[in-house]
Amino acid sequence: MQRPIAISGSGLRPNHGVGTTKSVRRLTLIDRYLVKTIAVPLIGTLLLAAMLLVLDKMLRLFDFVVTAGGPVSVVWRMLANLLPEYFSLGIPIGLMLGILLAFRKLALSSELDALRGIGAGFGRLLRVPYAFAIGLLLLNLFIVGWLQPWTHYGYERLRFDLRSGALGASMKVGEFNHLGRRMTLRIDRSENRGTELHGIFVQVDDKSGTQVAATADQGRFLSTDDPDVILFRLEKGRLIQDSPKFRTPRTLSFDLYDLPINLPRVDSFRQRGHEELEEFTLPELFRDGYLRNVPEAQRLGAQANLHFRIVEVLMMLMLPLLAVALAVPPKRSSSALGIFIGIVIVVAYHKVNQYAEQAAAQGRMEPVLALWIPLLALSAMIYWMYHVLAHRPGGQPIGALERAFSQVGKAVRRLLPKVRPA
């Protein structure tokens, strides 16, 4: 006995039984295929963007750390504190490009037409992209709302420690090194990672005016029970001590001499969030912006930064629609104009939000209007582009731009000299 089937706008579809099971299996395979197709460019784009940002910052951090005389290992700690900021910028672009490249591949290989032919419309195909979008939105909200404020504070603290000498200073061999304001040290040769020093000259000035200068063949630094004092153990050398109380300087030849050195006092770092809105979490921004009685400038700055973070995250909900609208080129065309336009839209929206945040923090614009109106305008434009593609027969939201760029390309090719075969 044959089972009845229903005829709908999406094609032939079994009503129940085995046919329904096959339909469910078919859609499950579609989901798996979309997950694999989207995940590869998404992860690749995200990692590539993070690596480019890290490499650009790494060179400047190495220069800064070497100039400050700190240990090179601190560079990796500083880069680790910068990663959340880079991921918060790279996640939206990675999501948009991942979905765009996946659907562009489907469109160019006619797989998109085949999927729509079996009843899987754009609304059905967008389930997987929105699963990625919601997951990455929650991750990005955690990063910009809680993780990034703490890592930004950690990064600034490392910079402060480098400048103040709290992380230690590297000794430059063959040069006069100044440790604090009262000690000068010169070393001719260093061995075993700085544990054995040779050809030493050291001069220490006391607050009372006493000066101690010593030369030694060898030496090394030793720790003491007092964290503010270290011992510089010198071997086989000569010491000269001068003071306003002495008629003539005193000299001393020694085989072993321990010279106590007071470490320079390091100032304590500021508390988190002191005049740095980037170091406030979302609840703290809401508290200062709407609940606490704070100065007007601080209140406006907290409100502007709070709305800036929220709209930057919520914009990710529109990225699947934007990516799909820009991914499908016109028929018999393989133009990549949609990729360029997508990147321009995301970057331009981010810059508009930055300007709106600054204007709102200065009191020139209302924070809610300055930051939510661009989001609503962009959302309306993206939905119109998606509606044209999905619900208008033969609709192409960037068709006019495609034709314009095609005409420009033809004009440029006509101006170029033609290469004739020999």
C-alpha positions, 0 to 999 in steps of 0.5 A: 500500500502506498503512503499519501504525500502532501504537496506544498510550496517547498516540494513533495514531503511525506506525511508520516512514517518512514518518509518523515524519518528520512526527511529528518535524517536529510535535514540532520545531514544538512546541519552537519554539512553546514557546521563543517562548512562554517566552522573551518573558515570561522576558526581559520579567520579568527586564528589568523586575525588574532595572530596578525594582531599578536605579531604586530604587538609583539614587536613593540612589546619586545622593544618596550621590555628591552628598553625598560631593562626587564626580563624578556619572559614578561612579553608573553605575560603581556601578550596573554593579557591582550588576547581577550581584547584581540578575540573580542575584536576578531570574533565578530569578523570571524563569525561574519566571514565564516558564514559568508565564505561557507554560503558563498561556497554553496552558491558557487557550487550550486549546492545552495540551489539544490538545498532550496530545491528540496525545501531547505529555504534560507530560514531553515539554513540559518539555524546552524549560523545562528547557533554559532552566532548565539554561542559566540555572542555569549562568549564575547559578552563574557569577554568584554563584560568580565574577562577583558577588564581584568586582563586590561588591568593586568597588562597595565600593571605589568607595564607599571612594574617594568617602568618602576623596576619591580620585575627586576632589571637586566644588567648590560655588560660593558656599560654603566648600569644605574640601580635606583638613584644611589648605585652605579654598577659596571660588569665586564663579563657575565656567565651562567645566566648572570650568576657569575660576574667578572670585572666588577665596578660598583659605587654606592652613595649613602644619604649621609654623603658616604660613598663606597666604591669597589672593584673586584675580579668576581661577584654575585648577588645573594638574597637575604631575609629582608626583601628590601636588601640584597647582598653583593658578594665580591671576591678578590678586590679593593674598596674605597670609602669616603665620607665628610667625616674622614680626613682621607678616604679609607682603602681596603683590600679583601678576598671576600666582601659582602656589600649590602644594597638597599633595593629602590622602593617601588611605588604601589600600582593603582587600584583597578578602574581608577579613571580607566573605564575599560577596567570596569565590568558591566555591573560596575559600569551600570552601578556608576552610570545609573545607581551611584551618586558620582560626578557627571563626567564619570556618570556619562563615561560609564553610561557611554561605555556600558552601551558601547559594549552592549551594542557591539555584542548585540550586533552579532545577531545580525551578522548571519543575515548580513553574511548570507545576503552578501555571500550569494553573487549574481548568476554566472558571476564569481565576484568576491565583492560581498567579502569586501563589503562585509568587512567594510560594514563591520569595521565602519560600524565599529568606528562609528560606535567608537566616535559615538562613545566618545561624544556621549562621554563628553556630554555632546550626545545622549548615550542611548541615542548615540549608540542605539540608533546606529544599531537600529539603522544597521539592523534595518539595512541588513534585514532589507538586504536579506529580505531582497535575497530571500523573498524576491525572485532573482533578488540581489541586494548588491546587484547594483554595486556588482554592475558598477564595479564590473563597468569600472573593471572593464573601463580599467582593462580598456585603458591598460595596454594590450599584450599581443602574442609574439 
